[in-house]
Amino acid sequence: MLKHWPKVIKYIFGPLLLVILFWTIGIVKIWGLLRVTDFKFFVLAYLFFLLSVFIAVLNLYVLFYPLQRIDPRKFVQYFFASRITSLIFPGRLGEFSLSYYLKGENINLGRGMAAVVTDKLITITVSMVLGIIAISAFMEGQHITAFVLYVFLMLMFFVLLLSSRSRDFIKKWILRKYARHFAGFSKTLFSYEQEHKGTVLLNMACTVVRMIVLALSAKAMFLALETDIPLLTLILVSGLETLSNSIPLTVNGLGIKQAIGVYVFSAIGVSPVITGSRYVLGFLIEYSFGFISTLFIRNDLFVVKKE
C-alpha cells in the first residue's frame, strides 16, 4: 500500500490546495461575484477556449503528419481521448497518452512519444520566454531570481532526461522488456528539428497564437466579472500558467496554477476575489468541455467505421 501513497498524495494535494486558497480568499465572496457574472462574456470566453483547442489539435497534427498521414477525424478523436486523460493525470502527463492511442495508425510508442515531447518542449520554451518577461514586469528582484532558478532546474532536468546515460538507465531498469515498444524515440526526437524545420516553426507559431487566444478567453472571463485587464498582461501571465501546469505535483496543475495566478494578479492590483472567480469560470469551461468530449468519443463521431 505504501507504494501507492505518492499517487494518492498528488490527487489529494491539488484539491486541498485549491480549497485552502478559495477559503482564504473567501468562498462566500467568490460565490457572490459569480452570481452577477455577465453571461455573454462567459459565452465569448467559451468560444475562444474552443478555438484554442482547435489550434492545439492543429499543433500536434502538423507534428505527426511527417511521421504518418492520419485521418483528421480520427486524430481529433485521439486528441480528445488524450485531453480527457490529461485532466486526471498529474502535470499534464496524460497528454503523452496520445502516442498510445495512435498505435493503431502504424506509429509506435517511441516515435509517437518523440512527437509529443517535441510539442511539449516548444510549448515550454515559449512559456518560459513569456514567464521571464512577466516576472520581470510584475515581480520584485527575489521573485525573478527564484523563477530563473526554476527555469534553470527545468532545463537541466530535460538535458539529463534526454542524455544517453539517462535513456540507457530508463531502458534497462524502468522499461526493461517493454523497451522495444519505444524504439525510435531518440532517433526521431533528435533528428526531427533538422529534418522538419518548417513543421517545427509552424508549431511554434501556432503555440504563440494559441496562447494569445487563451489570453483572449481569460480577458472575456474577467470582463464577465466587470474587470478589464490589458491583453498583453494576460498573454504574459499565460506563460506562467502554462509552466505551472507542467509541474507534476497535482492533477492538471490543480491548485498550483490558481495560487500563482492569484499572487501575480494581486501584484498588479487585481482583487483575489476577482481572480479566484475567474478561475472558477475556467474550471466550468475546461471540465464541461472534457465531459462533452467523452460523449463524442463514446459515439464514435470522428471515426470512419471499417467494414
Secondary structure, 3 states (H helix, E strand, C coil): CHHHHHHHHHHHHHHHHHHHHHHHHCHHHHHHHHCCCCHHHHHHHHHHHHHHHHHHHHHHHHHHCCCCCCCHHHHHHHHHHHHHHHCCCECCHHHHHHHHHHHHHCCCHHHHHHHHHHHHHHHHHHHHHHHHHHHHHHCCHHHHHHHHHHHHHHHHHHHHHHCHHHHHHHHHHHHHHHHHHHCCHHHHHHHHHHHCHHHHHHHHHHHHHHHHHHHHHHHHHHHHCCCCCCHHHHHHHHHHHHHHHCCCCCECCCCHHHHHHHHHHHHCCCCHHHHHHHHHHHHHHHHHHHHHHHHHHHCCCCCCCCC
